[in-house]
């Protein structure tokens, strides 16, 4: 096991994007109180990245964690973006607000990766990372340059992370991405310990089901899932009147219709959509934990309740019968199918 559950056994960890002020600013006092609450509540797996607020999330998470016994938690961060001091950088960028005064520069080279890990450790105030992910190496991020980026990762970032693992600076390494295809591309050439896969295996989007997840299961690549609410639409549903985001953008009509159908089935069985969204992906044997980004203590507490919410087998079977989940997707059934 790479990603330990909460102390009472829930496969739930804390994602650090909101702590970097994703979409809206969180005051320092609120962030500190949230982290203290989650730690007290038994969370043992935490994830952050330089990208999250230009280092703000790493600073906040490190401040909360570094006074704890180091063996008591698992912490991941990411490589691929170096931060350089720049007083003129916009304070709102990449969907983050009130970011720290640094400019981001992509660097997936061997030396850039070593520098990235060193910088992250300094921001965190820690001597090692349990997991290091190579961040955002997909076509959506890099466009026509993506094949060049991929080659640099194979030639530079991965050898650097292997070296750091041998030295004990990191415990494991993999990719942190929103795209399942790029994981397959890397796994054709290299071994990975784990993936942080965001949004590509959820109640709404099963892009990773047929190729990536079986390969990971066969090769022992453990998956931490982010984005199980697909940018919020599976948390709010589509009938509340708020903004409907899917995959970090406005949801299209087909997505809205599919979520509405999921909501209808949930309503028939008296099940919160959030509970179904959190529990569904954990039925796959390659998935080890769900990582959830929250802004308030109440959101974490709600996720805990939703993870433990009793869902009857008939609900999952109804989703399958209505074509809302694929036949090949494992279901979290309470009794043998």
C-alpha positions as CSV (number, residue, x, y, z in Angstrom):
1,X,0.0,0.0,0.0
2,X,1.3,3.4,-1.0
3,X,-1.6,5.6,0.2
4,X,-2.8,4.9,3.8
5,X,-6.5,5.3,4.6
6,X,-7.8,7.4,7.5
7,X,-7.1,6.0,10.9
8,X,-10.5,4.4,10.9
9,X,-10.1,2.8,7.4
10,X,-11.7,5.2,4.9
11,X,-9.8,5.4,1.6
12,X,-9.9,9.2,1.7
13,X,-7.0,11.7,1.5
14,X,-6.7,15.5,1.2
15,X,-6.0,17.1,-2.1
16,X,-4.2,20.5,-1.9
17,X,-5.5,22.5,-4.8
18,X,-8.1,24.5,-2.8
19,X,-5.3,25.3,-0.3
20,X,-3.6,27.1,-3.2
21,X,-6.7,29.3,-3.6
22,X,-8.2,27.5,-6.6
23,X,-11.1,29.7,-7.8
24,X,-11.3,31.7,-4.6
25,X,-9.0,32.8,-1.7
26,X,-8.9,31.0,1.6
27,X,-7.6,33.1,4.5
28,X,-4.5,31.6,6.2
29,X,-6.4,31.1,9.5
30,X,-9.1,29.1,7.7
31,X,-6.6,27.0,5.9
32,X,-4.7,26.3,9.1
33,X,-7.9,25.3,10.9
34,X,-9.0,23.1,8.1
35,X,-5.7,21.2,8.0
36,X,-5.7,20.8,11.8
37,X,-9.2,19.5,11.6
38,X,-8.4,17.0,8.9
39,X,-5.3,15.8,10.7
40,X,-7.2,15.4,14.0
41,X,-9.9,13.5,12.1
42,X,-7.4,10.8,11.1
43,X,-6.3,11.8,7.5
44,X,-3.0,10.3,6.7
45,X,-2.5,10.9,2.9
46,X,-2.0,14.5,1.6
47,X,-1.2,15.8,-1.9
48,X,0.0,19.2,-3.0
49,X,2.0,20.8,-5.9
50,X,4.0,23.9,-6.8
51,X,1.3,24.8,-9.3
52,X,-1.3,25.2,-6.6
53,X,-1.1,28.9,-5.9
54,X,2.6,29.2,-7.0
55,X,3.7,27.4,-3.8
56,X,1.0,28.6,-1.5
57,X,-0.5,25.1,-1.0
58,X,2.9,23.6,-0.3
59,X,3.7,26.3,2.3
60,X,0.4,25.8,4.1
61,X,0.5,22.0,4.0
62,X,4.1,21.9,5.2
63,X,3.4,24.2,8.1
64,X,0.6,21.9,9.2
65,X,2.5,18.6,8.8
66,X,6.1,19.2,9.7
67,X,5.4,19.0,13.4
68,X,3.9,15.5,13.2
69,X,5.8,12.2,13.4
70,X,7.1,11.8,9.9
71,X,6.1,8.1,9.7
72,X,2.5,9.0,10.5
73,X,1.5,10.5,7.1
74,X,2.1,10.1,3.4
75,X,2.8,13.3,1.4
76,X,3.1,13.8,-2.3
77,X,4.0,16.8,-4.4
78,X,4.8,17.3,-8.1
79,X,7.5,18.3,-10.6
80,X,7.5,19.9,-14.0
81,X,7.0,23.6,-13.0
82,X,9.8,25.7,-11.5
83,X,8.9,28.9,-9.7
84,X,11.0,32.0,-10.2
85,X,10.5,35.1,-8.1
86,X,8.7,37.8,-10.1
87,X,7.1,40.8,-8.4
88,X,5.2,41.7,-11.6
89,X,3.5,38.3,-12.1
90,X,-0.3,38.4,-12.1
91,X,-1.8,37.6,-8.8
92,X,-4.6,35.7,-10.5
93,X,-3.6,33.0,-13.0
94,X,-4.4,29.4,-14.0
95,X,-7.7,29.6,-12.1
96,X,-5.9,30.5,-8.8
97,X,-6.3,33.8,-7.0
98,X,-4.0,35.7,-4.7
99,X,-1.0,33.5,-5.8
100,X,2.4,34.0,-4.4
101,X,4.7,36.3,-6.5
102,X,6.4,33.7,-8.6
103,X,6.2,32.9,-12.3
104,X,5.9,29.3,-13.5
105,X,8.3,27.8,-16.0
106,X,7.9,24.2,-17.4
107,X,11.0,22.1,-16.9
108,X,10.9,18.3,-17.2
109,X,14.6,17.9,-17.6
110,X,16.8,15.8,-15.3
111,X,18.3,18.9,-13.5
112,X,15.0,20.7,-13.5
113,X,13.4,17.8,-11.8
114,X,16.1,17.6,-9.1
115,X,15.7,21.4,-8.6
116,X,11.9,21.1,-8.4
117,X,12.0,18.5,-5.6
118,X,14.6,20.5,-3.7
119,X,12.5,23.6,-4.0
120,X,9.3,21.7,-2.9
121,X,11.1,20.3,0.2
122,X,12.2,23.8,1.2
123,X,8.7,25.2,0.8
124,X,7.3,22.2,2.8
125,X,10.1,22.4,5.4
126,X,10.6,18.6,5.1
127,X,13.5,16.4,4.2
128,X,11.7,13.9,2.0
129,X,8.6,13.2,0.0
130,X,6.7,9.9,0.0
131,X,5.6,10.3,-3.6
132,X,6.7,12.6,-6.4
133,X,4.4,13.0,-9.5
134,X,5.4,14.4,-12.9
135,X,2.7,17.0,-13.4
136,X,0.6,17.8,-16.5
137,X,2.4,16.3,-19.5
138,X,-0.7,15.9,-21.7
139,X,-1.6,17.4,-25.0
140,X,-4.2,19.8,-23.5
141,X,-1.4,21.4,-21.4
142,X,1.4,21.5,-24.0
143,X,-0.4,21.3,-27.4
144,X,1.9,20.6,-30.4
145,X,5.0,20.5,-28.0
146,X,3.6,17.5,-26.1
147,X,5.7,14.8,-28.0
148,X,8.9,16.8,-27.1
149,X,7.7,17.1,-23.5
150,X,7.1,13.3,-23.3
151,X,10.6,12.6,-24.6
152,X,12.1,15.0,-22.1
153,X,10.2,13.2,-19.3
154,X,11.5,9.8,-20.5
155,X,15.1,11.0,-20.8
156,X,15.2,13.5,-18.0
157,X,12.5,13.5,-15.3
158,X,12.1,9.8,-14.9
159,X,15.9,9.0,-14.5
160,X,16.1,11.9,-12.0
161,X,13.2,10.5,-9.9
162,X,14.7,7.0,-10.0
163,X,17.9,8.5,-8.6
164,X,16.1,10.3,-5.8
165,X,14.2,7.1,-4.9
166,X,17.5,5.2,-4.6
167,X,18.8,8.0,-2.4
168,X,15.7,7.9,-0.2
169,X,14.7,11.5,-1.0
170,X,11.4,10.2,-2.4
171,X,9.6,6.9,-1.7
172,X,7.8,6.4,-5.0
173,X,7.1,8.2,-8.2
174,X,4.6,8.4,-11.0
175,X,2.5,10.9,-13.0
176,X,-0.1,13.5,-11.9
177,X,-2.3,14.1,-14.9
178,X,-5.9,14.5,-16.1
179,X,-5.4,12.3,-19.2
180,X,-5.3,8.6,-19.3
181,X,-3.7,8.3,-22.7
182,X,-0.4,9.9,-21.6
183,X,-0.2,7.4,-18.8
184,X,-0.4,4.6,-21.3
185,X,2.3,6.3,-23.4
186,X,4.7,6.5,-20.5
187,X,4.0,3.0,-19.3
188,X,5.0,1.7,-22.7
189,X,8.5,2.8,-21.9
190,X,8.9,2.9,-18.2
191,X,7.8,1.5,-14.9
192,X,5.9,3.7,-12.5
193,X,4.9,3.1,-8.8
194,X,1.7,5.0,-8.9
195,X,-0.5,7.6,-10.6
196,X,-2.5,10.6,-9.5
197,X,-5.3,10.4,-12.1
198,X,-7.8,13.3,-12.0
199,X,-11.2,13.0,-13.4
200,X,-10.7,10.0,-15.7
201,X,-12.3,7.4,-13.6
202,X,-15.5,8.7,-12.0
203,X,-19.2,8.1,-12.0
204,X,-19.4,10.4,-15.0
205,X,-16.2,9.7,-16.9
206,X,-14.7,6.3,-17.3
207,X,-12.0,7.1,-19.9
208,X,-9.4,5.0,-18.0
209,X,-11.5,1.9,-17.6
210,X,-10.8,-0.3,-20.6
211,X,-7.0,0.3,-21.1
212,X,-5.3,2.1,-18.3
213,X,-6.8,0.6,-15.2
214,X,-6.4,-3.0,-16.2
215,X,-2.7,-2.3,-17.1
216,X,-2.1,-0.7,-13.8
217,X,-3.7,-3.6,-12.0
218,X,-1.5,-6.1,-13.9
219,X,1.7,-4.1,-13.3
220,X,1.0,-3.1,-9.7
221,X,0.7,0.6,-10.4
222,X,-1.4,2.0,-7.6
223,X,-3.9,4.8,-8.4
224,X,-4.8,7.8,-6.3
225,X,-7.9,9.3,-7.8
226,X,-8.5,13.0,-7.9
227,X,-11.4,14.9,-9.4
228,X,-14.1,12.3,-8.6
229,X,-16.6,15.1,-8.6
230,X,-15.4,16.2,-12.1
231,X,-14.8,19.8,-11.1
232,X,-17.9,19.9,-8.9
233,X,-20.8,18.8,-11.1
234,X,-21.1,15.5,-9.2
235,X,-21.0,17.3,-5.9
236,X,-23.7,19.8,-6.7
237,X,-25.8,18.0,-9.3
238,X,-27.3,20.1,-12.1
239,X,-30.5,21.3,-10.5
240,X,-29.2,23.7,-7.8
241,X,-28.8,26.8,-10.1
242,X,-25.1,27.3,-9.5
243,X,-22.3,27.2,-12.2
244,X,-21.9,23.8,-13.7
245,X,-18.3,22.9,-14.3
246,X,-17.0,19.7,-15.8
247,X,-13.3,19.1,-16.3
248,X,-12.4,22.7,-15.3
249,X,-14.8,24.3,-17.8
250,X,-18.5,24.9,-18.4
251,X,-20.4,21.6,-18.7
252,X,-21.9,20.9,-22.1
253,X,-25.5,19.8,-22.7
254,X,-24.7,16.1,-23.0
255,X,-22.8,16.1,-19.7
256,X,-25.6,18.0,-17.9
257,X,-28.2,15.4,-19.2
258,X,-26.1,12.5,-18.0
259,X,-25.7,14.0,-14.5
260,X,-29.4,14.7,-14.4
261,X,-30.1,11.0,-15.2
262,X,-27.7,10.0,-12.4
263,X,-29.5,12.4,-10.0
264,X,-32.8,10.8,-11.0
265,X,-31.6,7.4,-10.1
266,X,-30.1,8.6,-6.8
267,X,-33.4,10.3,-5.9
268,X,-35.3,7.0,-6.5
269,X,-33.1,5.2,-4.0
270,X,-32.7,8.0,-1.5
271,X,-29.0,8.2,-2.1
272,X,-26.9,11.5,-2.2
273,X,-25.2,11.9,-5.6
274,X,-22.0,12.7,-3.6
275,X,-22.0,9.3,-1.9
276,X,-22.4,7.5,-5.2
277,X,-19.6,9.6,-6.8
278,X,-17.2,8.9,-3.9
279,X,-17.8,5.2,-3.6
280,X,-18.1,4.1,-7.2
281,X,-14.4,4.4,-8.3
282,X,-13.1,2.6,-5.2
283,X,-14.6,-0.7,-6.4
284,X,-11.9,-1.0,-9.0
285,X,-8.9,-3.0,-7.7
286,X,-6.3,-0.7,-9.2
287,X,-7.7,2.3,-7.2
288,X,-6.2,2.7,-3.7
289,X,-7.6,6.0,-2.5
290,X,-9.7,9.0,-3.4
291,X,-8.1,12.4,-2.9
292,X,-10.5,15.2,-2.2
293,X,-9.9,18.9,-2.2
294,X,-12.0,20.8,0.3
295,X,-12.1,24.5,1.4
296,X,-14.1,24.0,4.7
297,X,-14.2,21.6,7.5
298,X,-17.8,20.9,6.8
299,X,-16.9,19.7,3.3
300,X,-14.4,17.1,4.7
301,X,-17.0,16.0,7.3
302,X,-19.6,15.6,4.6
303,X,-17.2,13.5,2.5
304,X,-16.6,11.2,5.4
305,X,-20.3,10.7,5.8
306,X,-20.8,10.1,2.1
307,X,-18.0,7.5,2.0
308,X,-19.7,5.6,4.8
309,X,-23.3,6.0,3.5
310,X,-25.0,2.6,3.0
311,X,-25.8,2.1,-0.7
312,X,-27.9,-0.9,-1.7
313,X,-26.7,-3.2,-4.4
314,X,-30.0,-2.5,-6.3
315,X,-28.9,1.1,-6.9
316,X,-25.6,0.1,-8.6
317,X,-27.4,-2.5,-10.6
318,X,-30.0,0.1,-11.7
319,X,-27.2,2.4,-12.9
320,X,-25.8,-0.4,-15.0
321,X,-29.2,-1.4,-16.4
322,X,-29.8,2.2,-17.5
323,X,-26.5,2.4,-19.2
324,X,-25.2,5.0,-16.7
325,X,-22.1,2.9,-15.9
326,X,-20.4,0.5,-18.2
327,X,-20.8,-3.2,-18.0
328,X,-17.1,-3.6,-17.4
329,X,-16.9,-1.3,-14.5
330,X,-16.7,-3.0,-11.1
331,X,-19.5,-2.1,-8.8
332,X,-19.2,-1.6,-5.0
333,X,-21.6,-4.4,-4.3
334,X,-22.2,-5.5,-0.7
335,X,-23.0,-9.1,-1.7
336,X,-21.4,-11.3,-4.4
337,X,-22.7,-10.6,-7.9
